[in-house]
Amino acid sequence: MKLKVQFVNAFTDVVFKGNSAAVIIIDDWLDDNVMQLIATENNLSETAFVKPLVRGEYEIRWFSPITEIDFCGHATLAASFVVFSSDVSLNTITFLTKTVGDLIVSKQAGDSMQMSFPVLLPRPLSNIPSSLLNGLSIAPKEVLLNQQAYFVIYNDESDVRNVVTNNELLKELAPYDVVVTSVSTQYDFVSRYFWPANGGDEDPVTGSIHAGLAPYWSVKLNKNELIAFQASKRGGILKCKIDNGRVLISGKAIQYLEGEITV
């Protein structure tokens, strides 16, 4: 069996920046083990498998090189880029998911795409795991938790950019990942994302975690529209908006590779 695959860099319009995802359009779901093997072979942050239902409506599933992921923003953006590119008259896409409900993606001006995510606000945490504290070179100001990750709040942007992690210790926090974040001078807030238990050491740009970061900083900064920067080596800019109980996250994408895989 041959499958068409596209590698797309999300949250950037420049090749070699943002976060890479593989996108594979399939007529029907493959065996879960086969999809995992393909994702492991691709060895990107995520591989998105997309199953068309009717025009503009799709089911989507995401696999890291290690496991199936409950929710992935950058691979959703990459999948939207592929779908919009194949049907240029389409303006809105609905992705049906098993875990976070329907995700609506719409075209915006200037080749940007806007994704509508649920609000996944983190809650304060009083008992902080020792693996988290010992796994970070800089002590947190505060720690919160949502269904995806521990949120480590720092006072200063330099802490976010300079923190060193012990990923063997952070791996013990499974199934949760770790995001470190602070206010920013150039942007509204910055972050970095570590997910050794579920995907890799550091994720370049993580759309899904902004479903928690954006509403958190919206309250702290008293503003509904925010510009976020994920300060990884590749880096990525996310435009965030809180609107009617949803988190709207916008970004661009660019294709890197198109090919065919044999299974």
Number of C-alpha atoms within 10 A of each C-alpha: 5 8 12 13 20 21 23 28 28 32 33 23 17 14 15 14 20 28 27 29 30 28 26 21 20 14 9 11 15 11 9 11 10 12 22 20 18 19 25 19 11 18 18 19 27 30 34 27 25 25 19 16 13 7 11 17 17 20 17 25 24 26 29 24 21 18 18 19 18 15 22 21 24 29 32 29 27 30 28 26 24 20 20 19 11 10 11 8 8 14 13 19 20 19 22 19 16 11 10 12 12 19 19 19 24 17 18 14 7 7 12 17 24 23 25 23 25 17 19 22 19 20 15 13 14 9 8 13 15 12 16 23 17 14 19 18 13 15 15 17 11 14 22 18 21 17 15 20 22 25 27 23 20 20 14 15 18 12 18 26 18 10 13 12 18 15 20 13 17 25 22 17 20 14 13 20 25 24 26 25 27 23 20 18 10 10 12 18 21 25 27 24 25 24 21 24 21 20 22 18 17 19 24 23 32 26 26 20 24 27 25 24 26 30 26 18 22 18 10 10 14 10 14 15 20 19 18 24 21 27 19 20 14 14 18 23 20 22 17 25 22 21 12 7 11 16 25 25 27 23 23 24 27 22 19 15 11 12 9 11 12 8 10
